[in-house]
Amino acid sequence: MCPADPVTSAPSPLRLVVADDHPIWREAVERDLAAAGLVVVGTAGDGEKAVRVCTATRPDVLVCDLQMPGLSGVEVARAVSATTKVLVLSASGEQQDVLEAVKAGASGYLVKSATAAELVDAVRRTAAGDAVFTPGLAGLVLGEYRRTADDERAPKLTSRETEVLRLVAKGLTARQVAERLVLSHRTVENHVQNTLSKLQLHNRAQLVRYAVEKGLAD
């Protein structure tokens, strides 16, 4: 007797929560998601309710506006992103809003000019673990993370080395720096040499340029 064919069950539809303080917009988003076969297990018109609904239902994705009464979308993302993936759907495409949302734990950021098809695709990709952004915003986020990574890799100067660097960059000689900080001339020179070594620079001109680029000097 031939073995029976294995039974394959269809994957469960994604479970979503939609949070937006504009009821007409919220209902439109809910309809677009439902039309694509996704299940909206809860909605919220303010940030505090969004957190409560996500805690109670544990959806796969929270589609969340930024500007809401009570808790903002950023605060909601910070509260639920450990257990629920967050896709921000906002009218704002401002750099600061995008970066704050991502730093709070949002997996993606879509502006409200996106089409229904783009929204559904973004929800599916967010649920799958992708980072999803409106075209143009992805480069902005990547650039910020590269800048942060560069800052983290940068050599760490001591507070005294930074203080000496500021004064050297302002044009003070080592003796003038020593008098200003009540240090010996040799101690100041040691700080300068240590700073040059840490930053892999070769002379004071490069040191001054570094200080200016980092905003440590006028």
C-alpha positions in Angstrom: 0.0 0.0 0.0 1.4 3.4 -0.9 2.1 5.7 1.9 -0.3 8.6 2.2 0.8 12.0 0.9 2.1 14.2 3.8 -0.4 16.8 4.8 0.8 20.3 4.5 -0.9 23.0 6.4 -1.1 26.5 5.1 0.9 29.0 7.1 -1.1 31.1 9.6 -1.9 34.6 8.4 0.1 37.4 10.0 -1.5 38.9 13.0 -1.4 42.7 13.2 -2.3 45.7 15.4 -2.9 49.1 13.9 -2.4 52.2 16.0 -3.3 55.7 14.7 -5.3 58.5 16.3 -7.2 59.3 13.1 -10.1 56.8 12.9 -10.7 57.2 9.2 -7.1 56.5 8.3 -6.9 53.7 10.9 -10.0 52.0 9.3 -8.5 52.4 5.8 -5.3 50.8 6.8 -7.2 48.0 8.5 -9.2 47.4 5.3 -6.1 47.3 3.1 -4.4 44.8 5.3 -7.5 42.6 5.7 -8.0 42.6 1.9 -4.5 41.1 1.6 -5.4 38.2 3.9 -3.7 39.7 7.0 -5.5 39.6 10.3 -5.9 42.7 12.4 -6.3 41.5 16.0 -6.6 44.9 17.5 -6.5 48.7 16.9 -5.7 51.7 19.0 -6.2 55.4 18.8 -3.6 56.4 21.4 -0.1 55.2 22.5 -1.1 53.8 25.8 -3.8 51.6 24.3 -1.4 50.5 21.6 0.9 49.1 24.3 -2.0 47.4 26.1 -3.3 45.8 23.0 0.1 44.5 21.9 0.7 43.1 25.4 -2.6 41.3 25.3 -2.5 40.0 21.7 1.2 39.6 20.9 0.8 40.5 17.2 3.5 39.7 14.6 3.7 43.4 13.6 2.4 46.7 15.0 1.7 49.3 12.3 2.0 52.5 14.3 1.8 56.2 13.7 4.3 58.6 15.3 2.1 61.4 16.6 -0.5 60.0 18.9 -2.1 61.1 22.2 -0.5 59.8 25.4 2.6 57.9 24.4 4.2 58.8 21.0 5.0 56.2 18.4 8.6 56.3 19.5 7.7 55.5 23.1 5.3 52.7 22.0 8.1 51.2 19.9 10.5 51.4 22.8 7.9 49.6 25.0 6.9 46.7 22.7 9.7 46.1 20.2 11.2 43.4 22.4 8.2 41.1 21.6 6.6 42.7 18.6 8.1 44.0 15.3 7.2 47.6 14.7 6.5 49.3 11.4 6.1 53.0 11.7 3.5 54.5 9.2 3.8 58.3 9.5 3.2 61.5 7.5 6.7 62.7 8.5 9.8 61.8 6.5 12.0 64.0 8.7 15.4 62.7 9.5 15.1 63.1 13.2 11.7 61.3 13.3 13.1 58.4 11.3 16.3 58.0 13.4 14.4 58.3 16.7 12.0 55.6 15.7 14.7 53.2 14.6 16.7 53.8 17.7 13.6 53.0 19.8 13.4 49.6 18.1 11.2 50.1 15.0 12.1 47.6 12.2 10.8 49.8 9.4 9.5 53.2 8.5 7.0 54.0 5.8 5.5 57.4 4.9 1.7 57.6 4.5 2.0 58.4 0.8 2.8 54.7 0.3 0.3 52.6 -1.7 -1.7 49.8 -0.2 0.5 47.3 -2.1 3.6 48.9 -0.6 2.2 48.8 2.8 1.3 45.1 2.6 4.7 44.3 1.2 6.4 46.3 4.0 4.3 44.5 6.7 5.2 41.1 5.3 8.9 41.9 5.0 8.9 43.4 8.5 7.4 40.2 9.9 10.1 38.2 8.1 12.8 40.2 9.9 13.7 42.7 7.1 14.5 46.3 7.7 12.0 48.2 5.5 12.0 51.9 4.7 10.4 54.2 2.2 12.9 54.7 -0.7 15.3 57.5 0.3 15.1 56.8 4.0 17.2 53.7 4.0 20.3 55.6 3.0 19.7 58.1 5.7 19.5 55.4 8.4 22.5 53.5 7.0 24.6 56.8 7.0 23.7 57.4 10.6 24.7 54.0 11.7 28.0 54.2 9.8 28.7 57.5 11.6 27.9 56.0 14.9 30.1 53.0 14.2 32.9 55.3 13.2 32.5 57.3 16.5 32.6 54.1 18.5 35.7 52.9 16.8 37.4 56.3 17.3 40.2 56.4 19.8 39.1 57.6 23.3 41.0 60.5 24.7 41.1 61.2 28.4 39.4 64.3 29.7 42.8 65.9 30.3 44.0 65.0 26.8 40.8 66.5 25.3 41.3 69.7 27.4 44.9 70.0 26.2 43.8 69.4 22.6 41.2 72.1 22.8 43.8 74.7 23.9 46.4 73.6 21.4 43.8 73.9 18.7 43.1 77.4 19.8 46.8 78.3 19.1 48.3 78.2 22.6 51.9 76.9 22.9 52.7 74.0 25.2 54.0 76.5 27.8 50.8 78.6 27.6 48.7 75.5 28.0 50.8 74.5 31.0 50.3 77.9 32.6 46.5 77.8 31.9 46.0 74.3 33.4 48.7 74.7 36.1 50.7 71.7 34.8 54.3 71.3 34.0 55.6 71.9 30.5 56.7 68.2 30.3 53.3 67.0 31.3 51.6 69.0 28.5 54.1 67.7 26.0 53.4 64.1 27.1 49.6 64.7 26.7 50.2 66.1 23.2 52.4 63.1 22.2 49.9 60.6 23.6 47.1 62.2 21.7 49.1 62.2 18.5 49.9 58.5 19.0 46.3 57.6 19.8 44.9 59.4 16.7 47.8 58.2 14.5 48.7 61.8 13.6 52.1 63.1 12.9 52.2 66.8 13.8 50.3 69.6 15.5 48.8 70.9 12.3 47.1 67.6 11.8 46.0 67.7 15.5 44.4 71.1 15.0 42.6 69.9 11.9 41.3 66.9 13.8 40.1 69.2 16.6 38.3 71.5 14.2 36.6 68.5 12.3 35.4 67.1 15.7 34.0 70.5 16.9 36.6 70.8 19.6 37.9 74.2 18.4 36.6 77.3 16.8 
